Amino acid sequence: MPTSAGALRVAVYAFDGVTMFHLSVPQLVFDEVTRQGLGDWTTVLFSDRAGSIRTAEGHPIGEVLGPAAAEEADIVVVPSWFEDDRVAGPALQRTLTKAHGRGATIAGLCLGAVAVADAGLLSRRTAVTHWQAADMLAARHRDIDVDASALYIDHGDVLTSAGTASAIDACLHLVRGRLGAAAANRVARSLVVAPHREGGQAQYIERPLSPQSVNDPIAVVSEWALRHLAEPLPVERLAGVAHLSRRTFIRAFQASTGITPAAWVRRQRLDEARRLLESTDLPIDQVAATCGFGSTVTMRQLFAAAFDTSPSEYRRRFDARTADSSAS
């Protein structure tokens, strides 16, 4: 656990041949927490031994710490993996299992999920990696349910993400889980990225693509739905706004977002509920009505299923107004 309120240490695994992008993503997101004054988050690079590494682009990076750095970390990140999909060495496996055993969160981003799986931390769990490596990971670890459609999967203690830019989504998710949606949104705004992307990497798997209309009906209906969350939003109504038949709309929506219209609406309502719980003093029943849940019971059930906590407890933990007043 962090040694003081707001303090957190992240150790990122660096190795010869890692791309600069993959190595930079966790540093970029987590260091922005400190730059924005949201917490005292420190990020360090470590490897199997102290020294230097050379990136895939040929740039040397010196002063990489040894595995002891992971022993002091609250989050240990494997940001990618070797292109030859080699099995993680005993040293890294020991480092990851030891860190996990004392309570650190382990994150395997993109192909980094391979090393986390090799360490035995994903056994009998669901995981995701870059879609091109999904079959390999499933074949190598038959006790892992590889879901190639997700952007990231978080088990609380272990997180894996899909390819490349999905690492940003996963890192923002970790910020959101520790500091709340408002903090994650602030970091995302500063980095000029989406605070939470919908859908999964199924959108990016190679397949024939149809020409996109300049006036994308799915984009239009999505923007419209966000303005009408308090109202009933059955598929038939959304399809009507898009001027498409129900069947055509569902097919087009899933092709565009990777999830069903109902699942997308539910996520938007949950995100809006979190925002209202953080930034307003609206009663829980009014939050439920404003977000279109129909009843307080329904919101509580969906909120608990999605975030493993109640709306009331979430408000106590992430009340942005309390944080602002204590900081002033």
GUPA-708405 format. One record per residue (C-alpha): residue in one letter; x, y, z. Coordinates in Angstrom, 1 decimal, padded with zeros to 4 digits. Example, Ala and Ser with C-alpha at 12.3 -4.5 7.8 and 13.67 -1.06 7.14 Angstrom:
residues 2
  residuo       u       v       w
        A   012.3  -004.5   007.8
        S   013.7  -001.1   007.1
//
This chain:
residues 328
  residuo       u       v       w
        M   000.0   000.0   000.0
        P   001.2   003.6  -000.5
        T   003.3   004.9   002.4
        S   001.3   008.1   002.7
        A  -002.0   009.6   001.5
        G  -001.9   010.2  -002.2
        A   001.6   008.7  -002.6
        L   002.0   005.7  -005.0
        R   005.0   004.1  -006.6
        V   004.9   002.5  -010.1
        A   007.6   000.2  -011.4
        V   007.7  -000.4  -015.2
        Y   009.6  -003.3  -016.6
        A   012.1  -002.3  -019.3
        F   013.9  -004.8  -021.6
        D   016.1  -004.7  -024.7
        G   013.9  -004.3  -027.7
        V   010.9  -002.7  -026.0
        T   009.4   000.1  -028.2
        M   009.6   003.6  -026.9
        F   005.8   004.0  -027.2
        H   005.0   001.1  -025.0
        L   007.6   002.1  -022.4
        S   006.4   005.7  -022.3
        V   002.6   005.1  -021.9
        P   002.5   004.2  -018.2
        Q   005.0   006.9  -017.4
        L   003.0   009.5  -019.4
        V  -000.3   008.7  -017.7
        F   000.9   008.1  -014.2
        D   003.4   011.0  -014.1
        E   000.6   013.3  -015.3
        V  -001.2   012.5  -012.0
        T   001.7   014.3  -010.1
        R   002.0   017.1  -012.7
        Q  -001.7   017.8  -012.2
        G  -001.4   017.9  -008.5
        L  -003.8   015.0  -008.0
        G  -001.4   012.8  -006.1
        D   002.3   012.0  -005.4
        W   002.8   009.2  -008.0
        T   006.4   008.2  -008.8
        T   007.3   006.0  -011.8
        V   010.6   004.1  -012.2
        L   012.0   001.7  -014.7
        F   013.4  -001.6  -013.7
        S   014.8  -004.8  -015.3
        D   016.2  -008.2  -014.4
        R   019.4  -006.4  -013.5
        A   020.4  -002.8  -013.0
        G   022.1  -001.0  -015.9
        S   020.8   000.1  -019.3
        I   018.6  -001.2  -022.0
        R   018.3  -000.4  -025.8
        T   014.8   000.2  -027.2
        A   013.5  -001.2  -030.5
        E   014.3   002.1  -032.1
        G   018.0   001.8  -031.1
        H   018.0   004.4  -028.3
        P   019.9   003.5  -025.1
        I   018.2   004.1  -021.8
        G   020.5   004.2  -018.8
        E   020.1   004.0  -015.0
        V   017.4   001.3  -015.2
        L   017.0  -000.1  -011.7
        G   017.2  -003.7  -010.7
        P   014.3  -006.0  -009.6
        A   014.4  -004.6  -006.1
        A   012.6  -001.6  -007.4
        A   009.5  -003.7  -007.9
        E   009.6  -004.8  -004.3
        E   008.7  -001.2  -003.3
        A   006.0  -000.6  -005.9
        D   002.3  -000.4  -005.5
        I   001.8  -001.1  -009.2
        V   004.1  -003.2  -011.3
        V   003.7  -002.9  -015.1
        V   005.0  -005.1  -017.9
        P   004.3  -002.6  -020.8
        S   005.0  -005.0  -023.7
        W   006.9  -008.1  -024.6
        F   009.4  -009.6  -027.0
        E   008.3  -010.1  -030.5
        D   009.3  -013.7  -030.5
        D   006.8  -014.4  -027.7
        R   009.5  -016.0  -025.5
        V   008.6  -017.4  -022.1
        A   009.2  -014.9  -019.3
        G   012.5  -015.8  -017.5
        P   012.6  -017.1  -013.9
        A   013.8  -013.7  -012.6
        L   010.9  -011.8  -013.9
        Q   008.4  -014.4  -012.9
        R   009.7  -014.3  -009.4
        T   009.6  -010.5  -009.3
        L   006.0  -010.5  -010.5
        T   004.7  -013.2  -008.2
        K   006.5  -011.7  -005.2
        A   005.1  -008.3  -005.9
        H   001.6  -009.8  -006.3
        G   001.9  -011.8  -003.1
        R   002.5  -008.7  -001.0
        G  -000.5  -006.9  -002.5
        A   000.9  -004.9  -005.5
        T  -001.3  -004.5  -008.6
        I   000.2  -006.3  -011.6
        A  -000.5  -004.8  -015.1
        G   000.3  -006.6  -018.3
        L  -000.2  -004.1  -021.1
        C  -000.5  -005.3  -024.7
        L   001.9  -008.2  -025.1
        G   003.0  -007.7  -021.5
        A   000.0  -010.0  -020.7
        V   002.2  -012.9  -021.9
        A   004.8  -012.4  -019.2
        V   002.1  -012.0  -016.5
        A   000.5  -015.2  -017.7
        D   003.8  -017.0  -017.7
        A   004.2  -016.0  -014.0
        G   000.9  -017.9  -013.3
        L  -001.1  -014.8  -012.3
        L  -003.8  -015.3  -014.8
        S  -004.6  -019.0  -014.2
        R  -008.3  -019.7  -014.4
        R  -009.0  -016.1  -015.2
        T  -010.0  -014.0  -018.2
        A  -007.3  -012.0  -019.9
        V  -006.7  -009.9  -023.0
        T  -003.7  -009.1  -025.1
        H  -003.1  -007.8  -028.6
        W  -005.4  -009.6  -030.9
        Q  -002.6  -010.9  -033.0
        A  -001.2  -012.8  -030.0
        A  -004.6  -013.9  -028.6
        D  -004.4  -017.4  -030.2
        M  -000.8  -017.9  -029.1
        L  -001.6  -016.9  -025.5
        A  -004.7  -019.2  -025.4
        A  -002.7  -022.1  -026.8
        R   000.2  -021.6  -024.3
        H  -002.0  -021.2  -021.3
        R  -005.1  -023.3  -021.7
        D  -006.3  -022.5  -018.2
        I  -006.8  -018.8  -019.3
        D  -009.9  -017.6  -021.0
        V  -008.5  -015.2  -023.6
        D  -011.1  -012.5  -024.5
        A  -009.8  -010.9  -027.7
        S  -012.7  -008.4  -027.8
        A  -011.9  -006.3  -024.7
        L  -009.8  -003.2  -024.4
        Y  -008.7  -004.2  -020.9
        I  -009.8  -006.6  -018.2
        D  -009.3  -005.8  -014.5
        H  -009.5  -008.4  -011.7
        G  -008.5  -005.9  -009.1
        D  -005.1  -007.4  -008.4
        V  -004.2  -008.2  -012.0
        L  -005.0  -006.2  -015.1
        T  -004.4  -006.9  -018.8
        S  -004.9  -004.7  -021.8
        A  -005.3  -005.1  -025.6
        G  -002.8  -003.7  -028.1
        T  -000.9  -000.4  -028.3
        A  -003.2   002.5  -027.5
        S  -005.4   000.3  -025.2
        A  -002.6   000.6  -022.7
        I  -003.6   004.3  -022.3
        D  -007.2   003.2  -021.6
        A  -005.9   000.7  -019.0
        C  -003.6   003.2  -017.3
        L  -006.4   005.8  -017.1
        H  -008.6   003.0  -015.6
        L  -006.1   002.5  -012.9
        V  -006.1   006.2  -012.2
        R  -009.9   006.2  -012.1
        G  -010.0   003.3  -009.7
        R  -007.7   005.0  -007.2
        L  -008.6   008.7  -007.6
        G  -012.0   008.8  -009.2
        A  -013.5   009.7  -012.5
        A  -012.9   013.4  -012.2
        A  -009.1   012.8  -011.7
        A  -009.0   010.4  -014.6
        N  -010.9   012.9  -016.8
        R  -008.5   015.6  -015.9
        V  -005.5   013.5  -016.8
        A  -007.1   012.5  -020.0
        R  -007.9   016.1  -020.9
        S  -004.3   017.1  -020.3
        L  -003.1   014.3  -022.6
        V  -005.8   015.1  -025.1
        V  -007.2   011.5  -025.1
        A  -010.6   010.1  -024.5
        P  -011.1   009.4  -020.7
        H  -013.0   006.2  -021.5
        R  -013.4   004.5  -024.8
        E  -016.3   002.3  -025.5
        G  -016.1  -001.0  -027.4
        G  -013.2  -003.4  -027.7
        Q  -010.3  -004.3  -030.0
        A  -012.7  -006.2  -032.2
        Q  -013.0  -002.8  -033.9
        Y  -009.3  -003.1  -035.0
        I  -009.0  -006.7  -036.1
        E  -008.4  -007.0  -039.8
        R  -011.6  -007.3  -041.7
        P  -013.3  -005.7  -044.7
        L  -014.4  -002.2  -043.9
        S  -017.3  -000.4  -045.5
        P  -017.0   003.2  -046.5
        Q  -017.9   005.6  -043.7
        S  -020.4   008.3  -044.2
        V  -019.5   011.9  -043.3
        N  -022.7   012.0  -041.3
        D  -022.2   008.8  -039.4
        P  -025.6   007.8  -038.0
        I  -024.1   005.9  -035.1
        A  -022.1   009.0  -034.0
        V  -025.3   011.1  -034.4
        V  -027.4   008.8  -032.3
        S  -024.7   008.4  -029.7
        E  -024.5   012.2  -029.2
        W  -028.3   012.4  -029.0
        A  -028.5   009.6  -026.5
        L  -026.0   011.3  -024.1
        R  -028.4   014.3  -024.1
        H  -031.4   012.1  -023.2
        L  -030.0   009.6  -020.7
        A  -032.9   010.4  -018.2
        E  -035.4   009.1  -020.8
        P  -036.2   005.5  -021.8
        L  -033.8   004.5  -024.6
        P  -034.9   001.2  -026.0
        V  -033.2   000.0  -029.2
        E  -036.3   000.9  -031.2
        R  -036.1   004.5  -030.2
        L  -032.3   004.7  -030.9
        A  -032.8   003.1  -034.3
        G  -035.5   005.7  -035.1
        V  -033.1   008.5  -034.3
        A  -030.6   006.9  -036.7
        H  -033.3   006.4  -039.3
        L  -032.4   002.7  -039.5
        S  -034.3  -000.5  -039.0
        R  -033.9  -002.1  -035.7
        R  -031.8  -005.0  -037.1
        T  -029.7  -002.8  -039.3
        F  -029.1  -000.4  -036.4
        I  -028.0  -003.1  -034.0
        R  -025.6  -004.5  -036.6
        A  -024.1  -001.1  -037.4
        F  -023.8  -000.1  -033.8
        Q  -021.9  -003.2  -032.8
        A  -019.6  -002.8  -035.8
        S  -018.9   000.8  -034.8
        T  -018.5   000.4  -031.0
        G  -017.9  -003.4  -030.4
        I  -020.8  -003.6  -028.0
        T  -024.6  -003.7  -028.1
        P  -026.7  -000.5  -027.9
        A  -028.1  -001.6  -024.5
        A  -024.7  -002.2  -023.1
        W  -023.4   001.2  -024.4
        V  -026.4   003.0  -022.8
        R  -025.8   001.3  -019.5
        R  -022.2   002.3  -019.5
        Q  -023.0   005.9  -020.2
        R  -025.6   006.0  -017.4
        L  -023.1   004.5  -015.0
        D  -020.4   007.0  -016.0
        E  -022.9   009.9  -015.6
        A  -023.9   008.5  -012.2
        R  -020.2   008.5  -011.1
        R  -019.8   012.1  -012.2
        L  -022.9   013.2  -010.3
        L  -021.9   011.3  -007.2
        E  -018.5   012.9  -007.3
        S  -019.5   016.5  -008.1
        T  -023.0   017.1  -006.7
        D  -025.0   016.5  -003.5
        L  -028.0   015.1  -005.3
        P  -029.7   012.3  -003.4
        I  -029.1   008.8  -004.7
        D  -032.7   008.4  -006.0
        Q  -032.4   011.7  -007.9
        V  -029.1   010.5  -009.4
        A  -030.8   007.3  -010.5
        A  -033.6   009.3  -012.1
        T  -031.3   011.8  -013.8
        C  -029.3   008.9  -015.3
        G  -032.3   007.0  -016.5
        F  -032.0   003.9  -014.4
        G  -035.7   003.7  -013.7
        S  -035.3   003.0  -010.0
        T  -032.7   003.4  -007.2
        V  -032.6  -000.4  -006.8
        T  -031.7  -000.9  -010.4
        M  -028.9   001.7  -010.2
        R  -027.5   000.2  -007.0
        Q  -027.5  -003.3  -008.6
        L  -025.8  -002.2  -011.8
        F  -023.4   000.1  -010.0
        A  -022.3  -002.7  -007.6
        A  -021.8  -005.1  -010.5
        A  -019.7  -002.6  -012.5
        F  -017.6  -001.1  -009.7
        D  -017.8  -003.5  -006.8
        T  -019.1  -000.8  -004.5
        S  -022.3   001.0  -003.7
        P  -023.2   004.5  -004.9
        S  -023.1   005.8  -001.3
        E  -019.6   004.3  -000.6
        Y  -018.3   005.6  -004.0
        R  -019.5   009.1  -003.1
        R  -017.7   008.9   000.3
        R  -014.5   007.8  -001.4
        F  -014.5   010.1  -004.4
        D  -016.4   013.2  -003.4
        A  -014.6   015.9  -005.5
        R  -016.0   018.7  -003.4
        T  -014.6   017.3  -000.2
        A  -011.2   016.9  -001.9
        D  -011.3   020.5  -003.2
        S  -012.2   021.9   000.2
        S  -009.5   020.0   002.0
        A  -006.9   021.1  -000.6
        S  -007.8   024.8  -000.2
//
